[in-house]
Amino acid sequence: MEVKEVLDIAIRSGEILLTSGSEIYRVEDTIDRICNAYDVKSECFVTPTGIFVSGSATDNTSESVSLMKRIRNRTINLHNIEIINTFSRNLQNSTVSYNEALQVLQGMESAPYFPFIRRVTAAGVTAFVYAMLFKGTFIDGAVTAAIGIFIYSLRDKMSKAYLSQFFVDFICSLTAGLISVLVGKSIDFLNTNSIIVGSIMILVPGLAITNGIRDALHGDILSSQARVTEAMFTVTAIGVGVGIALSFMKYWV
């Protein structure tokens, strides 16, 4: 396989990992593993918004190839991360042709995400559990689950409109706060605080914060700062949305 083809496979694998929410060190390690499997000497530099790879054949270091890939969208898909990890490690035991590797990666890129019904059910269960965790009753949890399902559906539809993620999280948290307070004031025995906390937990970027800390521990300071800063902006948007909802309901209800 030619050096350019090897780097193409490596950078496509790195793109899938990065867009699926992987840590920076895992992306760089996977790229190095794939290149080493095909006897290509490589150097890569990965940030949350881009991948830069340069490589050359071990028997001809005078001719090198460099590729760059801009990353614009990121989500959470641990299943894709697991598949790419397995794919890169299998290559070290038995390499495949460029077309075969490309077919595997293209199949992952075009594969549908988890069905909406499964994702929205998980959002409802998450909201229910956190409402119970914060001293809510079963009824509080059931109400929170319904709100969580609605908020997740709203977020999914707004995300498809290519709006800013911070704006989407702000609107969703504002909506969650308004609904929670309205329901809490309508039904006296409900715990409004538990409902609010549970309904916004599906918006909190927990994995992004965790990956930012892990990147820092692995020495990827630039990527760590970028991830943590992005997560803090998201948390701020959520907090502002809920704060406005509470202030509005305090003076108008």
Phi, psi and omega in degrees: 000138180289158183300318181298322179292320178297315180294327178296316177297317182295316184286330175294319177296317178297323178297317179297318179297312185293320179287347179264004176094019182286160174287157183295317183297327179291321178296313181294320179296319179295317178299316179296320180298315181295316179295318179295327179297331180254020178057043176246126177277123187226159171225134181226150177226122186238134172235169179299344183243005181190155178233130179237124182227135175228136183208161177210156179293143182297334180265002179207076184284352181286337180250114182238158180233139179235138178228151179223143179225123178275130180253120183250328183238140178225142178219193178240118178211086183294335179295316178296321179298317179297318182295316180293322176301313179295318180300313182293326180284327176294328179296331179289336178269323181207112181282157178236169180287167181299316182295321179294315179296319180296323180296319178297314183290320178294326176296324178289321181294325183266355181292142180292150177287175179305141181306147183301320182298325179289319181292318182289329175293318177298322178296318179296317179295319178299314179298317180299313183297316181290326176297318177293323181296325180265044170065031175270160177274176178299321179294320175302317180296320180295318178295318180296321178299318179296318178294318179299319178297317179295316181295319179296319178297319178296317180296320180297318180290320180291325179295327179289345179272006178059038174276161177301135182297326179293321178294320179298313180295325178296312180296319181294318179291323177298315179296316180299318180295316180297313181296317182298315181291320178299315179294319181296323179282336180280328181238109191299324188277002179278146177268099185299321182298315179297321181294317180297311181299313181296323184286335181263352183296333179289348179265341186291129183278064184298316182293324179296319178294317179298315179294326177297319178293319179295322177298320179296319180293335178267005176090004179271074188294317181299312180294322179298315180297320180295314181294313182294320178297315177299317179296321179294323176297320179295315179298320178297317179299319179295315181296319179296318179299313179293321180298317178297319179298316180293320179293317180298313183289334179293321185262345187243353180245000000 
